[in-house]
Amino acid sequence: MQLPEFLTTIWVVLEYSIKIAALGTVPENRRPSSSTAWLLLIFLLPVVGLPLYIFLGSPWIHGRRREQQVSVTEGALRMAAGLPDAPAGARPSPHLASVLRMNRRLTALPCVTGEVVALHADAADTYAAMARAIDGAEHHVHVEFYIQSWDEVTDVFYSALERAAARGVPVRLLVDHLGSRKYPGWRTLGRRWEQAGIRWRLMMPLLPHRRRFRRPDLRNHRKLLIVDGRTAFIGSHNIIDPSYRLRSNRRAGRVWHDLSVEVTGDVVIEAQAVFAMDWYFEAGEQLGVLDLAPGLEEQDLADVGNRVGAVVGTPAPRSGRPDAVVNAMQIIPSGPGYPTEPNLRMFLSLIQTAERRVSITSPYFIPDEALLSAITTAAYRGIDVELFVGKESDHFIVNHAQRSYYAALLAAGVRIYRYPAPTVLHAKYMTVDDDVAVIGSSNMDFRSFALNYEVMLLAFGGDLDDLLRGNDEAYRELSEELTAEQWATEPWYRRYVDNVCRLMSAVL
């Protein structure tokens, strides 16, 4: 069927108007790779590309949530105005000191002190450790995880929350709406929490019928557990059976391998601030200082950075580990409410100023132009750069997009270790120069830099980097190193798929 001539003319004029407008608007404040991908979609399929761009094109939040983010960030800046950028006794290098200042300027959180209680890898052991901490709770328990499921493996965790609530301890829980709803048991999970006495809220809900709707591509990916304002767990674990309760995973023997750190000390107050922010956004309830840190008076905040700062790098048995060492620590939140991308800038700054070595572990490694340049430049400078990734990812597009970067990395001298399948390596951390460590929820990809709310913990001057480098040794023994010669034998059709997925990853 042929359209009338006037309709054809209108369509052609409209199509070219869309394309011309897109040329001048899409690239604004956007990465070149992302701009190219969006423009390609709009030029090839304007009827599909334009609505998608209008709906999903901006990585940043707007409206009321943006105003809330600005308000709480300004409040945090005022609250911590009297704290130094780093605690007394800490001795960051000039380069690291500038990174700490930048992190504080972008997130309002200064560097304070903290101690590592333990690294936790095995899922069941991690949930058991969390349960032990919860069983000691006297004031409150705060739970914030992207994916949650009450199953046989996680029952020890939720049973501890139920016991805490039965003792009269307030339990507040945040869970991402889209992150969890596809897993078995979701329909009854909220009811089980309520019956257990747990106050819970959805993060970034998609409930238009209740006037609660967020863009489906912007998610809260943070993973935090805080007990009494004294102990915190930060890392990559979700609260779910490590097979994610999917039959396909169980048939394939696929399980997720994660890594989280348990910490005590003043840094826990900063983790509390991140939870308080998200609880305020989703529950509308403001948590005061005494809600976050029982026993801490407001006037004491001015001394938080200095209270134990003079002993950075010395034994601190109060954490529960006889050989515990006080670290200088800083929490770095990021996400759509932070258009300055604090996590990306931190990664870039640390890599660019590395003097000896950089080790990166990331399940989803899809660097933007700046990060790829920083990593390869470090390798060309003679820095020992290692990358630990899974041999297979659980996401088809991510798996192939990640592979498309291997040639450039190997050519620069980056050593790539691939963790054996079917295990999905899901840990997310980085160490620099045998001194600085960063661990948390952020992947090395565009989604974690801009579309997801993330939280990372930076530490130096203590033992966290030693523990993570020891973890590298374990990964190295299990993994297969990919060489440039091996990669050169990859068939052309796989590289073709890799490159197509690389382009798609800039949009999805």
C-alpha positions in Angstrom: 0.0 0.0 0.0 1.4 3.4 -1.1 0.9 6.4 1.1 -0.5 9.6 -0.4 2.2 12.0 -1.6 1.5 14.6 1.1 1.8 12.0 3.9 5.1 10.8 2.4 6.4 14.4 2.3 5.4 14.9 5.9 7.1 11.7 7.0 10.3 12.6 5.2 10.3 16.1 6.7 9.6 14.7 10.1 12.3 12.0 9.8 15.0 14.4 8.8 13.9 16.9 11.4 14.4 14.2 14.1 17.8 13.3 12.7 19.0 16.9 12.5 17.7 17.6 16.0 19.4 14.4 17.4 22.8 15.5 15.9 22.8 18.6 18.1 21.2 17.2 21.3 22.3 13.6 21.8 26.0 14.3 22.2 25.5 16.9 25.0 27.3 15.8 28.2 27.5 12.3 26.9 30.4 9.9 26.2 31.2 9.6 22.4 30.6 5.9 22.4 27.1 6.4 23.9 26.3 9.3 21.6 27.3 7.2 18.5 25.2 4.3 19.6 22.1 6.4 20.2 22.6 8.4 17.0 22.9 5.1 15.0 19.7 3.8 16.5 17.8 7.0 15.9 19.1 7.3 12.3 18.4 3.7 11.4 15.1 3.3 13.3 13.8 6.8 14.2 10.3 5.6 15.2 11.9 3.2 17.7 15.1 5.2 18.6 13.5 8.5 19.4 10.9 7.3 22.0 13.6 5.1 23.6 16.0 8.1 23.8 13.3 10.3 25.3 12.5 7.7 27.9 15.9 6.3 28.6 18.4 8.7 27.1 19.4 10.7 30.2 21.4 8.9 32.8 20.5 11.4 35.5 17.5 11.8 37.8 15.3 14.9 37.7 12.5 16.5 39.6 11.8 15.8 43.2 14.4 13.0 43.6 17.1 15.3 42.2 16.1 18.0 44.7 16.2 15.4 47.6 19.6 14.3 46.5 21.0 17.9 46.5 19.4 18.6 49.8 20.9 15.5 51.6 24.3 16.1 50.0 24.3 19.7 51.2 23.2 18.5 54.7 26.0 16.0 54.8 28.5 18.7 53.8 27.4 20.9 56.6 27.4 18.0 59.2 31.0 17.0 58.3 32.3 20.6 57.7 34.5 20.4 60.8 36.3 17.1 59.8 39.6 17.1 58.1 39.9 15.4 54.6 41.9 12.6 56.3 42.2 11.5 59.9 45.2 12.6 62.1 48.0 10.1 61.7 47.1 9.1 58.2 49.8 9.7 55.7 48.4 9.7 52.2 50.7 10.5 49.3 50.1 13.9 47.7 48.3 12.1 44.8 46.1 10.1 47.1 45.4 13.1 49.3 44.0 14.8 46.2 41.8 11.8 45.5 40.4 11.9 49.0 39.6 15.6 48.6 37.9 15.0 45.3 35.8 12.2 46.7 34.8 14.4 49.6 33.9 17.3 47.3 31.7 15.0 45.1 30.0 13.0 47.8 30.3 15.1 51.0 32.0 12.2 52.9 35.5 12.7 54.3 38.1 10.0 55.0 37.9 8.7 58.6 39.1 5.5 60.3 37.9 1.9 60.4 39.1 -1.7 61.0 38.6 -4.8 58.9 37.0 -7.6 60.9 37.1 -10.1 58.0 36.8 -10.7 54.3 33.8 -12.9 53.4 33.6 -15.0 50.2 31.5 -18.1 50.6 27.8 -17.2 50.5 26.6 -19.4 53.3 29.5 -18.4 55.6 28.9 -14.7 54.8 25.2 -14.9 55.7 26.1 -16.8 58.9 28.6 -14.0 59.8 25.9 -11.4 59.1 23.5 -13.4 61.3 26.0 -13.4 64.2 26.3 -9.6 64.0 22.5 -9.2 63.9 22.1 -11.4 66.9 24.2 -9.0 68.8 22.1 -6.0 67.7 20.7 -3.8 70.5 19.7 -0.6 68.8 18.9 -1.2 65.1 19.7 -3.2 61.9 19.8 -1.6 58.5 19.6 -3.8 55.4 20.1 -2.6 51.8 20.7 -5.1 49.0 19.9 -5.0 45.3 18.6 -8.6 45.2 17.0 -10.5 48.1 15.4 -13.8 48.5 14.3 -15.8 51.6 15.5 -19.3 50.7 17.3 -22.2 52.3 20.7 -20.6 52.1 19.6 -17.1 53.3 17.2 -18.3 56.0 19.9 -17.9 58.6 20.1 -14.2 57.7 16.4 -13.5 57.8 15.8 -15.6 60.9 18.3 -13.4 62.7 16.4 -10.3 61.5 13.2 -11.9 62.8 14.8 -12.5 66.2 16.1 -9.0 66.3 12.7 -7.6 65.6 11.2 -9.9 68.3 13.6 -8.4 70.8 12.3 -4.9 69.9 15.3 -3.9 67.8 14.1 -1.8 64.8 14.9 -3.5 61.5 14.7 -1.4 58.3 15.2 -3.1 55.0 15.5 -1.7 51.4 15.3 -3.9 48.3 15.5 -2.9 44.6 12.1 -3.6 42.9 13.3 -4.9 39.6 16.4 -6.5 41.0 14.5 -9.1 43.0 11.1 -9.6 41.5 12.1 -12.1 38.8 13.3 -14.7 41.4 11.1 -17.4 43.0 9.3 -16.4 46.1 9.1 -12.7 45.4 5.2 -12.5 45.6 5.2 -13.6 49.2 8.5 -12.1 50.3 7.1 -8.8 51.5 4.4 -10.6 53.5 7.1 -12.8 55.2 9.1 -9.7 56.1 6.1 -8.0 57.6 5.2 -11.1 59.6 8.8 -11.1 60.9 8.4 -7.6 62.1 10.7 -6.0 59.5 10.0 -2.6 58.1 10.7 -2.7 54.4 10.5 -0.4 51.3 11.1 -0.9 47.6 14.0 1.0 46.0 13.3 2.7 42.7 9.8 1.1 42.4 7.8 0.7 39.2 4.3 1.0 40.5 2.5 3.6 38.3 -0.9 2.5 39.8 0.4 3.8 43.2 2.0 6.9 41.7 5.4 5.4 42.3 7.3 5.0 39.1 11.0 5.3 38.3 12.8 4.7 35.1 13.4 1.0 34.7 17.0 1.4 33.6 18.0 3.4 36.8 18.4 0.9 39.7 19.8 0.8 43.2 22.6 -1.7 43.1 24.0 -1.0 46.6 24.8 -3.8 49.1 25.0 -2.8 52.7 24.3 -4.3 56.1 24.8 -2.0 59.2 24.3 -3.2 62.8 24.0 -0.7 65.7 26.1 1.9 63.8 29.1 -0.1 64.8 29.5 -2.9 62.3 29.0 -2.8 58.5 29.2 -5.3 55.6 30.1 -3.8 52.2 30.8 -5.7 49.0 29.2 -7.6 46.1 27.0 -10.2 47.9 23.3 -10.1 47.2 21.1 -12.0 49.8 20.1 -15.0 47.7 21.2 -18.6 47.1 24.4 -18.3 45.0 22.7 -20.2 42.1 20.1 -17.4 42.1 17.5 -20.1 42.4 17.2 -20.5 38.6 16.9 -24.0 37.1 19.2 -23.1 34.2 22.0 -22.1 36.6 21.6 -25.3 38.7 21.6 -27.5 35.6 24.8 -25.8 34.4 26.4 -25.8 37.9 26.6 -22.1 37.8 27.0 -20.2 41.1 28.1 -16.7 41.9 31.4 -16.1 43.7 31.4 -12.8 45.7 33.5 -10.9 48.2 32.4 -8.6 51.0 34.3 -6.9 53.8 33.1 -6.6 57.4 34.3 -3.4 59.1 34.0 -1.5 62.3 35.0 2.0 63.4 34.0 5.5 62.3 33.6 4.5 58.7 30.4 2.8 59.7 28.8 6.2 60.3 29.4 7.0 56.7 27.8 3.8 55.5 24.9 4.7 57.7 24.7 8.1 56.0 24.3 6.3 52.6 21.5 4.1 54.0 19.8 7.1 55.6 19.8 8.8 52.3 18.1 5.9 50.5 15.7 5.3 53.4 14.7 9.0 53.2 14.1 8.7 49.4 12.0 5.6 49.7 10.3 5.8 53.1 10.2 9.6 53.6 11.6 9.2 57.1 14.6 11.2 58.2 17.0 9.3 60.5 18.9 11.6 62.9 22.4 11.2 64.2 21.3 9.2 67.3 19.4 6.8 64.9 22.5 6.2 63.0 25.1 6.0 65.8 23.7 5.3 69.3 25.9 6.8 72.0 27.3 9.4 69.6 26.2 12.9 70.5 25.9 15.5 67.7 28.7 17.6 69.2 31.0 14.5 69.0 30.9 14.5 65.2 33.7 17.1 65.0 36.0 14.6 66.7 35.1 11.5 64.5 38.0 12.0 62.1 40.5 12.4 64.9 39.3 10.1 67.7 41.4 7.2 66.7 43.2 8.7 63.7 46.5 8.9 65.6 46.8 5.2 65.5 46.3 4.5 61.8 48.4 1.5 60.9 48.6 0.1 64.5 46.9 -2.8 66.1 43.2 -2.2 67.1 41.9 -5.2 69.0 38.6 -3.6 69.7 37.4 -4.8 66.3 37.4 -8.4 67.4 40.5 -9.5 65.5 43.6 -9.6 67.7 45.8 -8.5 64.8 43.3 -5.9 63.5 44.9 -2.8 62.0 43.3 0.7 61.8 42.8 1.8 58.2 42.0 5.2 56.9 38.7 4.7 55.1 36.3 6.6 53.0 32.8 5.7 51.6 32.1 6.7 48.1 28.4 6.6 47.0 27.6 7.2 43.4 24.6 6.9 41.0 22.1 8.9 38.9 21.9 11.5 41.7 25.6 12.3 41.2 26.2 13.6 37.7 29.9 13.9 38.5 30.3 10.1 38.5 32.3 9.8 41.7 33.2 6.1 41.4 34.5 6.5 37.8 36.6 9.6 38.7 38.0 7.7 41.7 39.0 4.7 39.6 40.6 7.0 37.0 42.5 9.0 39.5 43.9 6.0 41.3 45.0 4.2 38.1 46.5 7.3 36.5 48.7 8.0 39.6 49.7 4.4 40.1 53.5 3.9 40.4 54.0 0.1 40.7 50.9 -2.0 40.2 47.1 -2.0 39.6 44.9 -5.1 40.1 41.2 -5.0 39.1 38.6 -7.6 39.7 35.2 -7.0 37.9 32.5 -9.3 36.7 31.3 -6.8 34.1 34.3 -5.0 32.5 33.1 -2.6 29.8 35.3 0.5 30.3 34.5 3.9 28.7 37.1 5.7 26.6 38.7 7.4 29.7 39.0 4.2 31.8 40.3 2.1 28.9 42.9 4.8 28.2 43.9 5.0 31.9 44.4 1.3 32.2 46.3 0.8 28.9 48.4 4.0 29.6 49.4 2.6 33.0 50.5 -0.7 31.4 52.5 1.3 28.7 54.1 3.2 31.6 55.5 -0.1 32.9 52.9 -0.5 35.7 52.1 -4.1 36.5 48.4 -4.2 35.6 46.2 -7.3 36.2 42.6 -7.8 35.3 40.5 -10.7 36.9 37.3 -11.5 35.0 35.0 -14.5 34.6 35.6 -16.7 31.6 31.9 -16.6 31.0 29.4 -14.0 32.1 25.8 -14.5 32.9 24.8 -11.8 30.4 25.2 -12.5 26.7 25.7 -8.9 25.6 28.0 -8.1 28.5 30.0 -11.2 28.0 30.7 -10.4 24.3 31.1 -6.7 24.9 33.7 -7.4 27.5 35.7 -9.6 25.2 35.9 -6.8 22.6 38.4 -5.0 24.8 40.8 -7.9 25.3 42.9 -7.2 22.2 43.7 -3.6 23.2 44.4 -4.6 26.8 46.7 -7.4 25.9 48.6 -5.2 23.3 49.3 -2.8 26.1 50.7 -5.5 28.4 47.7 -6.0 30.7 47.6 -9.5 32.2 44.1 -10.9 31.9 43.1 -13.8 34.2 39.8 -15.6 33.5 38.1 -17.3 36.4 36.9 -20.7 35.3 33.3 -21.3 34.3 30.6 -22.2 35.3 31.3 -20.1 38.4 30.4 -16.4 37.8 33.1 -14.2 39.4 31.1 -11.5 40.9 33.6 -9.8 43.3 34.3 -6.1 42.7 37.5 -4.6 44.0 40.8 -2.9 43.0 44.2 -2.5 44.7 46.9 0.0 43.8 50.6 0.1 44.7 50.3 -2.4 47.6 48.7 0.4 49.7 45.2 1.5 48.4 42.2 -0.8 48.3 38.7 -0.2 46.9 35.8 -2.7 47.3 32.1 -2.5 47.0 29.2 -2.9 44.6 30.4 -1.1 41.5 31.3 -2.8 38.3 33.7 -1.3 35.7 31.0 -0.4 33.2 28.7 2.4 32.1 25.8 1.1 34.1 27.7 1.3 37.4 29.2 4.6 36.6 25.9 6.4 35.7 22.7 4.3 35.8 23.0 2.4 39.1 23.3 3.7 42.6 26.5 2.1 44.0 28.7 2.3 47.1 32.4 1.7 47.4 34.8 1.6 50.3 38.4 3.1 49.9 41.0 2.2 52.4 44.8 2.8 52.8 47.4 2.7 55.5 46.2 -0.5 57.0 45.6 -4.1 56.1 42.7 -4.2 53.6 44.9 -4.0 50.6 47.1 -6.9 52.0 43.9 -9.0 52.4 42.7 -8.3 48.9 46.1 -9.0 47.4 46.0 -12.3 49.2 42.7 -12.9 47.5 44.3 -12.1 44.2 46.7 -15.0 44.8 43.8 -17.4 45.3 42.1 -16.2 42.1 45.4 -16.4 40.2 45.9 -20.0 41.1 42.4 -20.9 40.0 42.3 -18.8 36.8 43.6 -19.2 33.3 45.8 -16.4 32.0 44.8 -15.2 28.5 47.7 -14.4 26.2 47.8 -12.3 23.1 48.8 -15.4 21.1 45.7 -17.3 22.3 43.4 -14.4 21.6 44.7 -14.0 18.1 43.3 -17.4 17.3 39.7 -16.4 18.2 37.5 -16.9 15.1 36.4 -13.8 13.2 32.6 -14.5 13.7 33.1 -14.3 17.5 34.9 -11.0 17.2 32.1 -9.8 15.0 29.6 -10.6 17.7 31.8 -9.1 20.4 32.0 -5.8 18.5 28.2 -5.6 17.9 27.6 -6.2 21.6 30.1 -3.5 22.4 28.1 -1.0 20.4 24.8 -2.2 22.0 26.3 -2.0 25.5 26.7 1.8 25.1 22.9 2.1 25.0 21.6 -0.7 27.2 
